[in-house]
């Protein structure tokens, strides 16, 4: 959804603080709107880097023009998908460096793009037919693990939920 920028895109913003992944086994004590997934000492080290993605349903709400003839429209989330946080773009730092694209791979005009701050969506998808997906779809999502305890605790909660041992107490 976004094109490279040397400035770091931005942090994640909590959307659903009551979700069980924010509550345990490590309690993150965050509220709606809290920011996480960044290094306060290095503004380039953020969870939203030079490439990030949102759900198809979010992309369907962005359009650089009319829907192309014969193209899909109105796609919605599958059952069982919950958005936990949104990766936000800091347009004040990005300026014209970032580029946003719609579902049809068309670049949004800068004045339209700057109205949209969500560049990535962290979600948990518990598929009704079985299987689970946890995603923070940003190429830079691993950077804050060493500097943001809430980010690493959230990942530990996800691994715990998936039944994976993390090697720590």
Secondary structure, DSSP 8 states (H G I E B T S, - for coil): -B---TT--B-EEES-TTSGGGTSSS-----TT-EESB-TT-TT-BSB-S-B---HHHHHH--SSS--TT--------TTEEEEEEEE--HHHHTTS--BB-TTS-B--HHHHTT--EEEEEEEEE-TTS-EEEEE-BTTTTGGGGT-HHHHHHHHHHHHHTT---S--
